[in-house]
Amino acid sequence: GSVLACLDILESHHPKRIIVAGVIGSTQGVKRITSVRPDCIIHCAAIDEKLNSKGYILPGLGDAGDRAYGTKKNG
């Protein structure tokens, strides 16, 4: 969702092309982006297969924000 929100903002500036670069993504996220913006180029260091019910990337990097900011791990 965050990437799509950024793409909406970028699109208002009429770029010739948009390249999304990320460290990690999910199969669902990539499919969602390409379904809305098929011309968008996506580069990810790793793409994990699924998300859990909270939208965290599995097998476990999805809680990286919680770990980085010291918030309680949710399961």
C-alpha positions as CSV (number, residue, x, y, z in Angstrom):
1,G,0.0,0.0,0.0
2,S,2.8,2.4,0.8
3,V,4.5,1.9,-2.6
4,L,1.2,2.5,-4.4
5,A,0.6,5.7,-2.4
6,C,4.1,6.9,-3.5
7,L,3.4,5.9,-7.1
8,D,0.2,8.0,-7.1
9,I,2.2,11.1,-5.9
10,L,4.9,10.4,-8.5
11,E,2.4,10.0,-11.3
12,S,1.1,13.5,-10.7
13,H,4.5,14.7,-11.9
14,H,4.2,12.7,-15.2
15,P,7.5,10.8,-15.0
16,K,8.8,9.1,-18.1
17,R,9.3,5.9,-16.1
18,I,9.1,4.8,-12.5
19,I,11.5,2.3,-10.9
20,V,10.8,0.9,-7.5
21,A,13.8,-0.4,-5.6
22,G,13.3,-2.4,-2.4
23,V,15.3,-4.6,-0.1
24,I,12.5,-7.1,0.4
25,G,9.0,-7.6,-1.0
26,S,6.3,-10.1,-1.1
27,T,4.8,-11.9,-4.1
28,Q,1.4,-10.4,-3.3
29,G,2.9,-6.9,-3.1
30,V,4.7,-7.2,-6.5
31,K,1.5,-8.6,-8.1
32,R,-0.6,-5.7,-6.6
33,I,1.8,-3.1,-7.9
34,T,2.1,-4.6,-11.4
35,S,-1.7,-5.0,-11.7
36,V,-2.2,-1.3,-11.0
37,R,1.0,0.0,-12.7
38,P,2.1,-2.6,-15.3
39,D,4.8,-0.3,-16.7
40,C,6.5,0.1,-13.3
41,I,9.9,-1.5,-13.0
42,I,10.5,-3.3,-9.7
43,H,13.9,-4.3,-8.3
44,C,14.0,-6.2,-5.0
45,A,16.9,-8.0,-3.3
46,A,14.5,-10.7,-2.1
47,I,10.9,-11.6,-2.6
48,D,9.2,-13.7,0.0
49,E,6.2,-15.9,-0.8
50,K,3.5,-14.8,1.6
51,L,2.2,-12.4,4.2
52,N,0.6,-13.2,7.5
53,S,-2.7,-11.9,8.7
54,K,-1.1,-8.6,9.9
55,G,0.5,-8.1,6.5
56,Y,4.0,-9.0,7.7
57,I,6.3,-10.7,5.2
58,L,7.0,-14.3,6.1
59,P,9.2,-16.2,7.0
60,G,10.0,-13.5,9.5
61,L,11.5,-10.2,8.1
62,G,8.0,-8.7,8.3
63,D,8.5,-7.7,11.9
64,A,11.7,-5.8,11.2
65,G,10.1,-2.5,12.0
66,D,9.0,-3.8,15.4
67,R,12.5,-5.0,16.1
68,A,14.1,-1.8,14.9
69,Y,11.9,0.4,17.1
70,G,11.7,-1.9,20.1
71,T,8.0,-2.5,20.0
72,K,6.5,-5.7,21.2
73,K,6.6,-8.6,18.8
74,N,3.1,-9.7,17.9
75,G,3.4,-13.5,17.8
